[in-house]
């Protein structure tokens, strides 16, 4: 493939970084969303998992995220955009073969393959997005990408519901179809798009800067807190309230309907009110949601909390745009890898340890999530109204 600037006269109108980002935003819902939506029912019904096994599986899934910093070393040998394509191939193949191995050992292996691709992809997508988008357009465009992904998710979950309820397909065929379709789109992207050059040459070594400390802390808490939702909120629905795979799929349909309708608007609002106010609002909401999870006794209320919880995810854009505003442009690729590693320090530990805690007290798991949201709120108070280099925090400035 040829190399080009962000836009040139030799490329077709649709061969732009923005279109490429939109397409990869479609691939992720088709593949990973299918894996995630079916997982709890698949492991319980086909592999007889308990909270201990699901915690182990999710901890293994997060190990590649912990190693995301290694992306910067791989970039010494291959281009960032091509690396993203390779990551997507690993992700989609891992999803396609998941249903073929309904055992603890088999699921650990397929999950690890899928997760390596997923976490490298997420690292590279964040890096390329922040490199290709200006600071002014980033909040709204990132929100638009979430909205596009949500629409793709709506279609995917509609297909999942139809496959489960009407066609009554087995898990193996659903995983295979979703993974194969996503892989086909990856191959199209590989062949159809030129290599785009970044405006700024990126550092190819690890970078940890003291002045980014608040960004690192916010990312760490976000990774820890997110695990409570990803691992245990869905598991609560299946184990305590006996939701079927089709029921979980309908919940995801509602989640992504909200994201499709509101994510772009949320991105625009972040651009207007600023990262500090957006994150403070998110964390107050999450405190209430986690407390609700801890004591909910009705399936309908649990489902409502699940939808509200998912809607708050879009506000996490503010952490990315906060970093974009304070960062040296040449640091973005390296720091994207570092940030994913930081977010997964807790993510590697929490699923397996909290899986054991779950056996004793599911309530304690969600109250711990509420405590994490409180810590995040306190950190967000330190974001300045106009973050920029030399004005990264309100207090505790490190040079």
One Martini backbone bead per residue (centre of mass of N, CA, C, O) as a GRO file, in nm:
protein
  399
    1UNK     BB    1   0.099   0.034   0.018
    2UNK     BB    2   0.063   0.354   0.018
    3UNK     BB    3   0.183   0.671   0.107
    4UNK     BB    4   0.023   0.939   0.298
    5UNK     BB    5  -0.132   1.187   0.376
    6UNK     BB    6  -0.422   1.271   0.511
    7UNK     BB    7  -0.447   1.438   0.233
    8UNK     BB    8  -0.495   1.382  -0.122
    9UNK     BB    9  -0.528   1.385  -0.475
   10UNK     BB   10  -0.481   1.054  -0.507
   11UNK     BB   11  -0.725   1.011  -0.343
   12UNK     BB   12  -1.013   0.918  -0.251
   13UNK     BB   13  -1.265   1.063  -0.075
   14UNK     BB   14  -1.284   0.796   0.129
   15UNK     BB   15  -0.959   0.802   0.174
   16UNK     BB   16  -0.963   0.845   0.507
   17UNK     BB   17  -0.912   0.854   0.839
   18UNK     BB   18  -1.210   0.884   0.922
   19UNK     BB   19  -1.317   0.635   0.769
   20UNK     BB   20  -1.135   0.430   0.900
   21UNK     BB   21  -1.237   0.479   1.191
   22UNK     BB   22  -1.528   0.398   1.128
   23UNK     BB   23  -1.475   0.104   1.042
   24UNK     BB   24  -1.337   0.008   1.307
   25UNK     BB   25  -1.598   0.083   1.473
   26UNK     BB   26  -1.752  -0.168   1.345
   27UNK     BB   27  -1.578  -0.419   1.404
   28UNK     BB   28  -1.588  -0.434   1.712
   29UNK     BB   29  -1.893  -0.498   1.755
   30UNK     BB   30  -1.907  -0.760   1.587
   31UNK     BB   31  -1.697  -0.906   1.767
   32UNK     BB   32  -1.673  -0.828   2.075
   33UNK     BB   33  -1.978  -0.800   2.133
   34UNK     BB   34  -2.040  -1.095   2.084
   35UNK     BB   35  -1.855  -1.215   2.295
   36UNK     BB   36  -1.979  -1.058   2.540
   37UNK     BB   37  -2.288  -1.126   2.519
   38UNK     BB   38  -2.237  -1.457   2.533
   39UNK     BB   39  -2.044  -1.541   2.762
   40UNK     BB   40  -2.207  -1.603   3.023
   41UNK     BB   41  -2.385  -1.822   2.893
   42UNK     BB   42  -2.165  -2.000   2.773
   43UNK     BB   43  -2.004  -2.069   3.041
   44UNK     BB   44  -2.250  -2.181   3.198
   45UNK     BB   45  -2.385  -2.383   2.982
   46UNK     BB   46  -2.102  -2.519   2.854
   47UNK     BB   47  -1.870  -2.485   3.120
   48UNK     BB   48  -1.957  -2.445   3.423
   49UNK     BB   49  -1.931  -2.172   3.554
   50UNK     BB   50  -1.807  -1.967   3.800
   51UNK     BB   51  -1.686  -1.698   3.958
   52UNK     BB   52  -1.393  -1.806   3.952
   53UNK     BB   53  -1.368  -1.862   3.640
   54UNK     BB   54  -1.451  -1.581   3.537
   55UNK     BB   55  -1.224  -1.433   3.681
   56UNK     BB   56  -0.990  -1.577   3.540
   57UNK     BB   57  -1.066  -1.510   3.249
   58UNK     BB   58  -1.061  -1.197   3.286
   59UNK     BB   59  -0.765  -1.180   3.371
   60UNK     BB   60  -0.649  -1.298   3.110
   61UNK     BB   61  -0.777  -1.081   2.926
   62UNK     BB   62  -0.593  -0.842   3.070
   63UNK     BB   63  -0.293  -0.898   3.015
   64UNK     BB   64  -0.252  -0.752   2.737
   65UNK     BB   65  -0.313  -0.473   2.858
   66UNK     BB   66  -0.061  -0.470   3.045
   67UNK     BB   67   0.124  -0.507   2.759
   68UNK     BB   68   0.073  -0.245   2.573
   69UNK     BB   69   0.358  -0.102   2.584
   70UNK     BB   70   0.490  -0.289   2.354
   71UNK     BB   71   0.399  -0.135   2.101
   72UNK     BB   72   0.644   0.064   2.075
   73UNK     BB   73   0.844  -0.164   1.980
   74UNK     BB   74   0.692  -0.262   1.726
   75UNK     BB   75   0.713   0.029   1.586
   76UNK     BB   76   1.012  -0.019   1.487
   77UNK     BB   77   0.901  -0.226   1.238
   78UNK     BB   78   0.605  -0.107   1.215
   79UNK     BB   79   0.330   0.038   1.132
   80UNK     BB   80   0.062   0.152   1.299
   81UNK     BB   81  -0.164   0.082   1.095
   82UNK     BB   82  -0.075  -0.213   1.039
   83UNK     BB   83  -0.089  -0.307   1.331
   84UNK     BB   84  -0.395  -0.272   1.355
   85UNK     BB   85  -0.468  -0.492   1.152
   86UNK     BB   86  -0.336  -0.729   1.300
   87UNK     BB   87  -0.507  -0.700   1.556
   88UNK     BB   88  -0.781  -0.752   1.414
   89UNK     BB   89  -0.720  -1.039   1.327
   90UNK     BB   90  -0.691  -1.161   1.608
   91UNK     BB   91  -0.968  -1.084   1.712
   92UNK     BB   92  -1.153  -1.224   1.493
   93UNK     BB   93  -1.041  -1.510   1.519
   94UNK     BB   94  -1.096  -1.550   1.822
   95UNK     BB   95  -1.404  -1.527   1.792
   96UNK     BB   96  -1.464  -1.748   1.577
   97UNK     BB   97  -1.338  -1.994   1.781
   98UNK     BB   98  -1.479  -1.996   2.061
   99UNK     BB   99  -1.716  -2.221   2.023
  100UNK     BB  100  -1.499  -2.473   1.991
  101UNK     BB  101  -1.407  -2.420   2.323
  102UNK     BB  102  -1.595  -2.556   2.595
  103UNK     BB  103  -1.351  -2.468   2.811
  104UNK     BB  104  -1.122  -2.357   3.015
  105UNK     BB  105  -0.874  -2.392   2.829
  106UNK     BB  106  -1.001  -2.295   2.562
  107UNK     BB  107  -1.095  -2.010   2.663
  108UNK     BB  108  -0.817  -1.905   2.742
  109UNK     BB  109  -0.697  -1.913   2.455
  110UNK     BB  110  -0.908  -1.750   2.287
  111UNK     BB  111  -0.902  -1.503   2.472
  112UNK     BB  112  -0.606  -1.429   2.437
  113UNK     BB  113  -0.613  -1.376   2.135
  114UNK     BB  114  -0.837  -1.167   2.133
  115UNK     BB  115  -0.700  -0.971   2.344
  116UNK     BB  116  -0.450  -0.892   2.196
  117UNK     BB  117  -0.599  -0.754   1.966
  118UNK     BB  118  -0.779  -0.561   2.128
  119UNK     BB  119  -0.555  -0.397   2.288
  120UNK     BB  120  -0.388  -0.303   2.052
  121UNK     BB  121  -0.615  -0.165   1.904
  122UNK     BB  122  -0.697   0.042   2.122
  123UNK     BB  123  -0.423   0.178   2.137
  124UNK     BB  124  -0.402   0.260   1.829
  125UNK     BB  125  -0.665   0.413   1.798
  126UNK     BB  126  -0.606   0.633   2.003
  127UNK     BB  127  -0.346   0.735   1.878
  128UNK     BB  128  -0.452   0.803   1.587
  129UNK     BB  129  -0.681   0.991   1.667
  130UNK     BB  130  -0.498   1.208   1.816
  131UNK     BB  131  -0.326   1.261   1.557
  132UNK     BB  132  -0.563   1.321   1.333
  133UNK     BB  133  -0.696   1.506   1.543
  134UNK     BB  134  -0.803   1.783   1.658
  135UNK     BB  135  -0.872   1.946   1.949
  136UNK     BB  136  -1.149   2.063   1.852
  137UNK     BB  137  -1.272   1.784   1.715
  138UNK     BB  138  -1.237   1.537   1.903
  139UNK     BB  139  -1.491   1.513   2.085
  140UNK     BB  140  -1.702   1.484   1.852
  141UNK     BB  141  -1.568   1.255   1.687
  142UNK     BB  142  -1.551   1.048   1.915
  143UNK     BB  143  -1.855   1.046   1.953
  144UNK     BB  144  -1.920   0.950   1.665
  145UNK     BB  145  -1.774   0.678   1.686
  146UNK     BB  146  -1.957   0.570   1.907
  147UNK     BB  147  -2.218   0.595   1.745
  148UNK     BB  148  -2.138   0.403   1.518
  149UNK     BB  149  -2.081   0.161   1.701
  150UNK     BB  150  -2.370   0.150   1.815
  151UNK     BB  151  -2.513   0.086   1.550
  152UNK     BB  152  -2.358  -0.175   1.501
  153UNK     BB  153  -2.456  -0.304   1.764
  154UNK     BB  154  -2.755  -0.306   1.706
  155UNK     BB  155  -2.733  -0.498   1.466
  156UNK     BB  156  -2.585  -0.725   1.612
  157UNK     BB  157  -2.802  -0.773   1.842
  158UNK     BB  158  -3.028  -0.833   1.651
  159UNK     BB  159  -2.894  -1.085   1.535
  160UNK     BB  160  -2.862  -1.237   1.800
  161UNK     BB  161  -3.158  -1.254   1.877
  162UNK     BB  162  -3.252  -1.399   1.618
  163UNK     BB  163  -3.059  -1.647   1.648
  164UNK     BB  164  -3.167  -1.737   1.933
  165UNK     BB  165  -3.492  -1.717   1.906
  166UNK     BB  166  -3.551  -1.812   1.604
  167UNK     BB  167  -3.307  -2.002   1.503
  168UNK     BB  168  -3.149  -2.145   1.734
  169UNK     BB  169  -2.852  -2.114   1.759
  170UNK     BB  170  -2.548  -2.196   1.820
  171UNK     BB  171  -2.269  -2.058   1.944
  172UNK     BB  172  -2.062  -2.148   1.728
  173UNK     BB  173  -2.208  -2.001   1.481
  174UNK     BB  174  -2.211  -1.713   1.583
  175UNK     BB  175  -1.911  -1.672   1.623
  176UNK     BB  176  -1.826  -1.743   1.332
  177UNK     BB  177  -1.987  -1.525   1.177
  178UNK     BB  178  -1.881  -1.271   1.320
  179UNK     BB  179  -1.575  -1.316   1.275
  180UNK     BB  180  -1.582  -1.337   0.963
  181UNK     BB  181  -1.703  -1.061   0.900
  182UNK     BB  182  -1.487  -0.892   1.041
  183UNK     BB  183  -1.245  -1.001   0.877
  184UNK     BB  184  -1.341  -0.894   0.602
  185UNK     BB  185  -1.316  -0.592   0.681
  186UNK     BB  186  -1.016  -0.593   0.740
  187UNK     BB  187  -0.923  -0.673   0.453
  188UNK     BB  188  -1.040  -0.424   0.318
  189UNK     BB  189  -0.872  -0.212   0.466
  190UNK     BB  190  -0.595  -0.317   0.384
  191UNK     BB  191  -0.654  -0.280   0.061
  192UNK     BB  192  -0.801   0.025   0.040
  193UNK     BB  193  -0.582   0.169   0.220
  194UNK     BB  194  -0.362   0.387   0.288
  195UNK     BB  195  -0.085   0.520   0.429
  196UNK     BB  196  -0.078   0.733   0.704
  197UNK     BB  197   0.060   1.021   0.806
  198UNK     BB  198   0.188   1.185   1.055
  199UNK     BB  199   0.244   1.507   1.171
  200UNK     BB  200   0.405   1.353   1.404
  201UNK     BB  201   0.674   1.219   1.526
  202UNK     BB  202   0.712   0.934   1.707
  203UNK     BB  203   0.796   0.787   1.976
  204UNK     BB  204   1.012   0.472   2.033
  205UNK     BB  205   0.960   0.504   2.352
  206UNK     BB  206   0.936   0.517   2.675
  207UNK     BB  207   0.697   0.738   2.856
  208UNK     BB  208   0.738   0.923   3.170
  209UNK     BB  209   0.553   1.191   3.307
  210UNK     BB  210   0.491   1.389   3.573
  211UNK     BB  211   0.271   1.582   3.431
  212UNK     BB  212   0.078   1.307   3.384
  213UNK     BB  213  -0.033   1.194   3.660
  214UNK     BB  214  -0.344   1.240   3.639
  215UNK     BB  215  -0.393   1.068   3.395
  216UNK     BB  216  -0.291   0.804   3.515
  217UNK     BB  217  -0.494   0.796   3.753
  218UNK     BB  218  -0.757   0.797   3.585
  219UNK     BB  219  -0.692   0.539   3.427
  220UNK     BB  220  -0.664   0.346   3.662
  221UNK     BB  221  -0.953   0.384   3.779
  222UNK     BB  222  -1.104   0.310   3.522
  223UNK     BB  223  -1.000   0.017   3.499
  224UNK     BB  224  -1.102  -0.082   3.774
  225UNK     BB  225  -1.406   0.001   3.748
  226UNK     BB  226  -1.479  -0.145   3.480
  227UNK     BB  227  -1.459  -0.439   3.584
  228UNK     BB  228  -1.719  -0.446   3.743
  229UNK     BB  229  -1.897  -0.429   3.494
  230UNK     BB  230  -1.784  -0.638   3.289
  231UNK     BB  231  -1.782  -0.887   3.489
  232UNK     BB  232  -2.039  -0.849   3.717
  233UNK     BB  233  -2.299  -0.732   3.599
  234UNK     BB  234  -2.366  -0.959   3.396
  235UNK     BB  235  -2.345  -1.192   3.599
  236UNK     BB  236  -2.581  -1.099   3.775
  237UNK     BB  237  -2.806  -1.139   3.563
  238UNK     BB  238  -2.765  -1.450   3.539
  239UNK     BB  239  -2.736  -1.561   3.835
  240UNK     BB  240  -2.971  -1.395   3.991
  241UNK     BB  241  -3.194  -1.333   3.733
  242UNK     BB  242  -3.187  -1.531   3.481
  243UNK     BB  243  -3.073  -1.441   3.222
  244UNK     BB  244  -3.070  -1.467   2.901
  245UNK     BB  245  -2.912  -1.426   2.607
  246UNK     BB  246  -3.148  -1.260   2.490
  247UNK     BB  247  -3.174  -1.060   2.725
  248UNK     BB  248  -2.886  -0.945   2.705
  249UNK     BB  249  -2.918  -0.847   2.417
  250UNK     BB  250  -3.142  -0.638   2.478
  251UNK     BB  251  -2.971  -0.466   2.665
  252UNK     BB  252  -2.764  -0.389   2.448
  253UNK     BB  253  -2.961  -0.253   2.261
  254UNK     BB  254  -3.029  -0.025   2.455
  255UNK     BB  255  -2.749   0.084   2.504
  256UNK     BB  256  -2.685   0.150   2.193
  257UNK     BB  257  -2.918   0.338   2.145
  258UNK     BB  258  -2.816   0.559   2.332
  259UNK     BB  259  -2.538   0.597   2.201
  260UNK     BB  260  -2.640   0.671   1.920
  261UNK     BB  261  -2.804   0.926   2.018
  262UNK     BB  262  -2.570   1.063   2.240
  263UNK     BB  263  -2.255   1.055   2.190
  264UNK     BB  264  -2.214   1.304   2.009
  265UNK     BB  265  -2.336   1.502   2.215
  266UNK     BB  266  -2.138   1.443   2.442
  267UNK     BB  267  -1.889   1.540   2.292
  268UNK     BB  268  -1.994   1.831   2.260
  269UNK     BB  269  -2.030   1.890   2.563
  270UNK     BB  270  -1.735   1.857   2.646
  271UNK     BB  271  -1.642   2.099   2.469
  272UNK     BB  272  -1.812   2.305   2.650
  273UNK     BB  273  -1.763   2.215   2.973
  274UNK     BB  274  -1.545   2.014   3.004
  275UNK     BB  275  -1.370   1.767   3.160
  276UNK     BB  276  -1.428   1.811   3.458
  277UNK     BB  277  -1.743   1.819   3.458
  278UNK     BB  278  -1.790   1.550   3.312
  279UNK     BB  279  -1.647   1.365   3.525
  280UNK     BB  280  -1.805   1.444   3.776
  281UNK     BB  281  -2.075   1.344   3.670
  282UNK     BB  282  -1.996   1.052   3.622
  283UNK     BB  283  -1.908   0.977   3.920
  284UNK     BB  284  -2.172   1.027   4.060
  285UNK     BB  285  -2.334   0.820   3.898
  286UNK     BB  286  -2.156   0.568   3.972
  287UNK     BB  287  -2.202   0.564   4.269
  288UNK     BB  288  -2.508   0.507   4.249
  289UNK     BB  289  -2.495   0.250   4.074
  290UNK     BB  290  -2.324   0.067   4.264
  291UNK     BB  291  -2.517   0.080   4.500
  292UNK     BB  292  -2.750  -0.045   4.347
  293UNK     BB  293  -2.618  -0.319   4.287
  294UNK     BB  294  -2.574  -0.408   4.588
  295UNK     BB  295  -2.922  -0.393   4.651
  296UNK     BB  296  -3.059  -0.532   4.433
  297UNK     BB  297  -3.387  -0.734   4.374
  298UNK     BB  298  -3.470  -0.643   4.082
  299UNK     BB  299  -3.450  -0.699   3.749
  300UNK     BB  300  -3.543  -0.421   3.640
  301UNK     BB  301  -3.342  -0.247   3.805
  302UNK     BB  302  -3.086  -0.382   3.703
  303UNK     BB  303  -3.127  -0.304   3.406
  304UNK     BB  304  -3.124   0.002   3.450
  305UNK     BB  305  -2.837   0.018   3.564
  306UNK     BB  306  -2.698  -0.102   3.314
  307UNK     BB  307  -2.773   0.127   3.118
  308UNK     BB  308  -2.661   0.368   3.276
  309UNK     BB  309  -2.372   0.270   3.298
  310UNK     BB  310  -2.315   0.260   2.990
  311UNK     BB  311  -2.366   0.562   2.927
  312UNK     BB  312  -2.109   0.672   3.085
  313UNK     BB  313  -1.880   0.584   2.889
  314UNK     BB  314  -1.876   0.836   2.697
  315UNK     BB  315  -1.735   1.031   2.913
  316UNK     BB  316  -1.438   0.910   2.879
  317UNK     BB  317  -1.338   1.102   2.661
  318UNK     BB  318  -1.223   1.322   2.858
  319UNK     BB  319  -0.953   1.184   2.915
  320UNK     BB  320  -0.838   1.200   2.627
  321UNK     BB  321  -0.869   1.514   2.582
  322UNK     BB  322  -0.696   1.594   2.818
  323UNK     BB  323  -0.435   1.474   2.711
  324UNK     BB  324  -0.422   1.620   2.438
  325UNK     BB  325  -0.391   1.910   2.577
  326UNK     BB  326  -0.111   1.831   2.754
  327UNK     BB  327   0.049   1.712   2.521
  328UNK     BB  328   0.296   1.593   2.345
  329UNK     BB  329   0.257   1.489   2.026
  330UNK     BB  330   0.504   1.272   2.042
  331UNK     BB  331   0.360   1.100   2.296
  332UNK     BB  332   0.101   0.942   2.210
  333UNK     BB  333   0.183   0.651   2.140
  334UNK     BB  334   0.334   0.578   2.400
  335UNK     BB  335   0.107   0.668   2.606
  336UNK     BB  336  -0.113   0.476   2.511
  337UNK     BB  337   0.032   0.222   2.607
  338UNK     BB  338   0.075   0.305   2.901
  339UNK     BB  339  -0.228   0.351   2.974
  340UNK     BB  340  -0.318   0.058   2.931
  341UNK     BB  341  -0.136  -0.061   3.143
  342UNK     BB  342  -0.241   0.099   3.384
  343UNK     BB  343  -0.546   0.006   3.355
  344UNK     BB  344  -0.436  -0.316   3.398
  345UNK     BB  345  -0.330  -0.358   3.677
  346UNK     BB  346  -0.610  -0.401   3.812
  347UNK     BB  347  -0.744  -0.587   3.591
  348UNK     BB  348  -0.575  -0.844   3.660
  349UNK     BB  349  -0.672  -0.867   3.968
  350UNK     BB  350  -0.982  -0.821   4.014
  351UNK     BB  351  -1.136  -1.064   3.888
  352UNK     BB  352  -1.010  -1.293   4.066
  353UNK     BB  353  -1.048  -1.167   4.352
  354UNK     BB  354  -1.352  -1.084   4.315
  355UNK     BB  355  -1.447  -1.371   4.251
  356UNK     BB  356  -1.402  -1.466   4.543
  357UNK     BB  357  -1.576  -1.248   4.680
  358UNK     BB  358  -1.842  -1.328   4.540
  359UNK     BB  359  -1.881  -1.595   4.702
  360UNK     BB  360  -1.944  -1.416   4.965
  361UNK     BB  361  -2.001  -1.092   4.834
  362UNK     BB  362  -2.149  -0.907   4.596
  363UNK     BB  363  -2.188  -0.639   4.747
  364UNK     BB  364  -1.881  -0.577   4.793
  365UNK     BB  365  -1.804  -0.538   4.498
  366UNK     BB  366  -1.987  -0.277   4.448
  367UNK     BB  367  -1.877  -0.103   4.681
  368UNK     BB  368  -1.594  -0.088   4.562
  369UNK     BB  369  -1.683   0.066   4.310
  370UNK     BB  370  -1.782   0.318   4.462
  371UNK     BB  371  -1.504   0.388   4.583
  372UNK     BB  372  -1.367   0.436   4.309
  373UNK     BB  373  -1.552   0.674   4.225
  374UNK     BB  374  -1.466   0.860   4.454
  375UNK     BB  375  -1.166   0.876   4.376
  376UNK     BB  376  -1.219   0.995   4.093
  377UNK     BB  377  -1.356   1.256   4.184
  378UNK     BB  378  -1.113   1.373   4.336
  379UNK     BB  379  -0.924   1.383   4.091
  380UNK     BB  380  -1.106   1.565   3.900
  381UNK     BB  381  -1.077   1.831   4.072
  382UNK     BB  382  -0.769   1.877   3.940
  383UNK     BB  383  -0.885   1.987   3.688
  384UNK     BB  384  -0.862   2.228   3.480
  385UNK     BB  385  -1.038   2.442   3.281
  386UNK     BB  386  -0.750   2.481   3.097
  387UNK     BB  387  -0.591   2.251   2.958
  388UNK     BB  388  -0.225   2.247   2.938
  389UNK     BB  389   0.076   2.309   2.894
  390UNK     BB  390   0.161   2.392   3.234
  391UNK     BB  391  -0.176   2.311   3.287
  392UNK     BB  392  -0.262   2.013   3.420
  393UNK     BB  393  -0.311   2.127   3.718
  394UNK     BB  394  -0.397   2.269   4.022
  395UNK     BB  395  -0.233   2.060   4.193
  396UNK     BB  396   0.064   1.908   4.205
  397UNK     BB  397   0.307   2.012   4.039
  398UNK     BB  398   0.510   1.853   3.786
  399UNK     BB  399   0.817   1.876   3.596
   0.00000   0.00000   0.00000
